[in-house]
Amino acid sequence: MKTEVAPDNTAVSQATPTEQEAWQPKIVAFLCNWCSYTGADLAGVSRMKWSPQVRNVRIMCTGRMDPTFVVEAFRKGADGVLISGCHPGDCHYNQGNYKALRRVHLLKRLLADFGVEPERLKLTWVSASEGDRWAEVTNEIAETIRSLGPLRLEL
Protein backbone atom coordinates (compact mmCIF):
# COMPACT_ATOMS: atom_id res chain seq x y z
CA MET A 1 0.00 0.00 0.00
CA LYS A 2 1.13 3.50 -0.79
CA THR A 3 -0.08 6.47 1.22
CA GLU A 4 -0.40 9.90 -0.35
CA VAL A 5 -1.62 13.18 1.04
CA ALA A 6 -4.69 14.69 -0.62
CA PRO A 7 -4.98 18.47 -1.16
CA ASP A 8 -7.09 18.77 2.02
CA ASN A 9 -4.27 17.12 4.05
CA THR A 10 -6.08 13.79 4.54
CA ALA A 11 -4.25 10.51 3.98
CA VAL A 12 -5.25 8.56 0.88
CA SER A 13 -4.20 4.92 0.50
CA GLN A 14 -3.61 3.46 -2.94
CA ALA A 15 -2.75 -0.09 -3.85
CA THR A 16 0.49 -0.26 -5.85
CA PRO A 17 0.98 -3.07 -8.33
CA THR A 18 3.90 -5.39 -7.84
CA GLU A 19 6.93 -4.82 -10.04
CA GLN A 20 6.13 -7.84 -12.22
CA GLU A 21 2.48 -6.75 -12.72
CA ALA A 22 3.48 -3.19 -13.66
CA TRP A 23 6.23 -4.25 -16.07
CA GLN A 24 5.38 -4.44 -19.76
CA PRO A 25 7.86 -5.85 -22.28
CA LYS A 26 9.55 -3.70 -24.91
CA ILE A 27 9.59 -5.54 -28.22
CA VAL A 28 11.20 -4.23 -31.40
CA ALA A 29 9.89 -5.65 -34.69
CA PHE A 30 11.87 -5.36 -37.92
CA LEU A 31 9.41 -5.70 -40.80
CA CYS A 32 9.92 -6.27 -44.50
CA ASN A 33 8.59 -3.29 -46.46
CA TRP A 34 6.73 -5.40 -49.02
CA CYS A 35 4.90 -7.99 -46.94
CA SER A 36 5.06 -7.84 -43.16
CA TYR A 37 4.84 -4.07 -42.82
CA THR A 38 1.79 -4.07 -45.09
CA GLY A 39 0.32 -6.96 -43.08
CA ALA A 40 0.82 -4.98 -39.87
CA ASP A 41 -0.82 -1.98 -41.53
CA LEU A 42 -3.77 -4.17 -42.53
CA ALA A 43 -4.12 -5.35 -38.93
CA GLY A 44 -4.15 -1.73 -37.80
CA VAL A 45 -6.71 -0.43 -40.30
CA SER A 46 -8.87 -3.50 -39.66
CA ARG A 47 -8.77 -2.64 -35.94
CA MET A 48 -7.47 -6.05 -34.94
CA LYS A 49 -6.24 -6.43 -31.38
CA TRP A 50 -2.46 -6.80 -31.29
CA SER A 51 0.11 -6.15 -28.63
CA PRO A 52 0.87 -2.47 -28.04
CA GLN A 53 4.30 -3.42 -26.66
CA VAL A 54 5.55 -4.14 -30.20
CA ARG A 55 7.30 -1.21 -31.93
CA ASN A 56 7.65 -1.57 -35.69
CA VAL A 57 10.72 -0.65 -37.73
CA ARG A 58 10.31 -0.87 -41.50
CA ILE A 59 13.26 -2.24 -43.46
CA MET A 60 13.40 -2.92 -47.19
CA CYS A 61 14.09 -6.65 -46.80
CA THR A 62 14.83 -8.98 -43.92
CA GLY A 63 17.79 -10.24 -45.95
CA ARG A 64 19.33 -6.78 -45.80
CA MET A 65 18.92 -6.45 -42.06
CA ASP A 66 22.25 -6.12 -40.33
CA PRO A 67 22.54 -8.44 -37.29
CA THR A 68 23.91 -5.52 -35.30
CA PHE A 69 20.38 -4.02 -35.42
CA VAL A 70 19.21 -6.90 -33.24
CA VAL A 71 22.16 -6.67 -30.87
CA GLU A 72 21.70 -2.91 -30.58
CA ALA A 73 17.98 -3.29 -29.87
CA PHE A 74 18.76 -5.59 -26.95
CA ARG A 75 21.59 -3.35 -25.79
CA LYS A 76 19.28 -0.33 -25.74
CA GLY A 77 16.62 -2.01 -23.62
CA ALA A 78 14.45 -4.25 -25.80
CA ASP A 79 13.19 -7.35 -24.01
CA GLY A 80 12.46 -9.12 -27.29
CA VAL A 81 13.03 -8.75 -31.04
CA LEU A 82 10.74 -9.92 -33.82
CA ILE A 83 11.89 -10.17 -37.43
CA SER A 84 9.15 -10.64 -40.00
CA GLY A 85 9.36 -10.95 -43.75
CA CYS A 86 7.85 -12.43 -46.88
CA HIS A 87 7.04 -16.12 -46.97
CA PRO A 88 9.87 -18.29 -48.33
CA GLY A 89 9.77 -18.22 -52.11
CA ASP A 90 7.85 -14.91 -52.20
CA CYS A 91 10.69 -12.49 -51.43
CA HIS A 92 10.73 -9.41 -53.67
CA TYR A 93 14.53 -9.64 -53.62
CA ASN A 94 14.57 -13.39 -54.44
CA GLN A 95 16.64 -14.82 -51.54
CA GLY A 96 16.30 -12.24 -48.76
CA ASN A 97 14.15 -14.30 -46.43
CA TYR A 98 16.53 -17.28 -46.71
CA LYS A 99 19.45 -15.03 -45.77
CA ALA A 100 17.46 -13.78 -42.78
CA LEU A 101 16.72 -17.35 -41.70
CA ARG A 102 20.44 -18.26 -41.71
CA ARG A 103 21.34 -15.09 -39.82
CA VAL A 104 18.70 -15.62 -37.15
CA HIS A 105 19.98 -19.15 -36.46
CA LEU A 106 23.50 -17.76 -35.98
CA LEU A 107 22.25 -14.78 -33.93
CA LYS A 108 20.37 -17.03 -31.52
CA ARG A 109 23.57 -18.96 -30.83
CA LEU A 110 25.57 -15.76 -30.43
CA LEU A 111 23.00 -14.13 -28.14
CA ALA A 112 22.90 -17.26 -25.95
CA ASP A 113 26.61 -16.71 -25.27
CA PHE A 114 25.66 -13.29 -23.85
CA GLY A 115 22.90 -14.70 -21.67
CA VAL A 116 19.94 -13.82 -23.91
CA GLU A 117 17.39 -16.62 -24.13
CA PRO A 118 16.77 -17.76 -27.75
CA GLU A 119 13.02 -17.27 -27.26
CA ARG A 120 13.59 -13.51 -27.11
CA LEU A 121 14.40 -13.46 -30.84
CA LYS A 122 11.73 -14.66 -33.24
CA LEU A 123 11.58 -14.90 -37.03
CA THR A 124 8.24 -15.19 -38.73
CA TRP A 125 6.67 -14.87 -42.17
CA VAL A 126 3.66 -12.60 -42.67
CA SER A 127 2.33 -11.59 -46.08
CA ALA A 128 0.59 -8.34 -46.95
CA SER A 129 -2.84 -9.98 -46.77
CA GLU A 130 -2.31 -11.60 -43.36
CA GLY A 131 -3.30 -8.91 -40.90
CA ASP A 132 -4.85 -11.54 -38.66
CA ARG A 133 -1.59 -13.51 -38.69
CA TRP A 134 0.33 -10.35 -37.69
CA ALA A 135 -1.96 -9.81 -34.71
CA GLU A 136 -1.53 -13.45 -33.68
CA VAL A 137 2.29 -13.33 -33.98
CA THR A 138 2.64 -10.12 -31.96
CA ASN A 139 0.36 -11.38 -29.22
CA GLU A 140 2.34 -14.65 -29.04
CA ILE A 141 5.74 -12.97 -28.74
CA ALA A 142 4.43 -10.48 -26.19
CA GLU A 143 3.12 -13.34 -24.05
CA THR A 144 6.40 -15.26 -24.42
CA ILE A 145 8.48 -12.25 -23.39
CA ARG A 146 6.10 -11.47 -20.53
CA SER A 147 6.58 -15.01 -19.21
CA LEU A 148 10.39 -14.68 -19.47
CA GLY A 149 10.38 -11.37 -17.62
CA PRO A 150 12.64 -8.35 -18.17
CA LEU A 151 15.96 -8.86 -19.92
CA ARG A 152 18.79 -7.98 -17.59
CA LEU A 153 21.99 -7.62 -19.59
CA GLU A 154 25.31 -7.08 -17.88
CA LEU A 155 27.42 -5.29 -20.48
C-alpha positions in Angstrom: 0.0 0.0 0.0 1.1 3.5 -0.8 -0.1 6.5 1.2 -0.4 9.9 -0.3 -1.6 13.2 1.0 -4.7 14.7 -0.6 -5.0 18.5 -1.2 -7.1 18.8 2.0 -4.3 17.1 4.1 -6.1 13.8 4.5 -4.3 10.5 4.0 -5.3 8.6 0.9 -4.2 4.9 0.5 -3.6 3.5 -2.9 -2.8 -0.1 -3.9 0.5 -0.3 -5.8 1.0 -3.1 -8.3 3.9 -5.4 -7.8 6.9 -4.8 -10.0 6.1 -7.8 -12.2 2.5 -6.8 -12.7 3.5 -3.2 -13.7 6.2 -4.3 -16.1 5.4 -4.4 -19.8 7.9 -5.8 -22.3 9.6 -3.7 -24.9 9.6 -5.5 -28.2 11.2 -4.2 -31.4 9.9 -5.6 -34.7 11.9 -5.4 -37.9 9.4 -5.7 -40.8 9.9 -6.3 -44.5 8.6 -3.3 -46.5 6.7 -5.4 -49.0 4.9 -8.0 -46.9 5.1 -7.8 -43.2 4.8 -4.1 -42.8 1.8 -4.1 -45.1 0.3 -7.0 -43.1 0.8 -5.0 -39.9 -0.8 -2.0 -41.5 -3.8 -4.2 -42.5 -4.1 -5.3 -38.9 -4.2 -1.7 -37.8 -6.7 -0.4 -40.3 -8.9 -3.5 -39.7 -8.8 -2.6 -35.9 -7.5 -6.1 -34.9 -6.2 -6.4 -31.4 -2.5 -6.8 -31.3 0.1 -6.2 -28.6 0.9 -2.5 -28.0 4.3 -3.4 -26.7 5.5 -4.1 -30.2 7.3 -1.2 -31.9 7.7 -1.6 -35.7 10.7 -0.7 -37.7 10.3 -0.9 -41.5 13.3 -2.2 -43.5 13.4 -2.9 -47.2 14.1 -6.6 -46.8 14.8 -9.0 -43.9 17.8 -10.2 -45.9 19.3 -6.8 -45.8 18.9 -6.5 -42.1 22.3 -6.1 -40.3 22.5 -8.4 -37.3 23.9 -5.5 -35.3 20.4 -4.0 -35.4 19.2 -6.9 -33.2 22.2 -6.7 -30.9 21.7 -2.9 -30.6 18.0 -3.3 -29.9 18.8 -5.6 -26.9 21.6 -3.4 -25.8 19.3 -0.3 -25.7 16.6 -2.0 -23.6 14.5 -4.2 -25.8 13.2 -7.3 -24.0 12.5 -9.1 -27.3 13.0 -8.8 -31.0 10.7 -9.9 -33.8 11.9 -10.2 -37.4 9.2 -10.6 -40.0 9.4 -10.9 -43.7 7.9 -12.4 -46.9 7.0 -16.1 -47.0 9.9 -18.3 -48.3 9.8 -18.2 -52.1 7.9 -14.9 -52.2 10.7 -12.5 -51.4 10.7 -9.4 -53.7 14.5 -9.6 -53.6 14.6 -13.4 -54.4 16.6 -14.8 -51.5 16.3 -12.2 -48.8 14.1 -14.3 -46.4 16.5 -17.3 -46.7 19.4 -15.0 -45.8 17.5 -13.8 -42.8 16.7 -17.3 -41.7 20.4 -18.3 -41.7 21.3 -15.1 -39.8 18.7 -15.6 -37.1 20.0 -19.1 -36.5 23.5 -17.8 -36.0 22.2 -14.8 -33.9 20.4 -17.0 -31.5 23.6 -19.0 -30.8 25.6 -15.8 -30.4 23.0 -14.1 -28.1 22.9 -17.3 -26.0 26.6 -16.7 -25.3 25.7 -13.3 -23.9 22.9 -14.7 -21.7 19.9 -13.8 -23.9 17.4 -16.6 -24.1 16.8 -17.8 -27.7 13.0 -17.3 -27.3 13.6 -13.5 -27.1 14.4 -13.5 -30.8 11.7 -14.7 -33.2 11.6 -14.9 -37.0 8.2 -15.2 -38.7 6.7 -14.9 -42.2 3.7 -12.6 -42.7 2.3 -11.6 -46.1 0.6 -8.3 -46.9 -2.8 -10.0 -46.8 -2.3 -11.6 -43.4 -3.3 -8.9 -40.9 -4.8 -11.5 -38.7 -1.6 -13.5 -38.7 0.3 -10.4 -37.7 -2.0 -9.8 -34.7 -1.5 -13.4 -33.7 2.3 -13.3 -34.0 2.6 -10.1 -32.0 0.4 -11.4 -29.2 2.3 -14.7 -29.0 5.7 -13.0 -28.7 4.4 -10.5 -26.2 3.1 -13.3 -24.1 6.4 -15.3 -24.4 8.5 -12.2 -23.4 6.1 -11.5 -20.5 6.6 -15.0 -19.2 10.4 -14.7 -19.5 10.4 -11.4 -17.6 12.6 -8.4 -18.2 16.0 -8.9 -19.9 18.8 -8.0 -17.6 22.0 -7.6 -19.6 25.3 -7.1 -17.9 27.4 -5.3 -20.5 
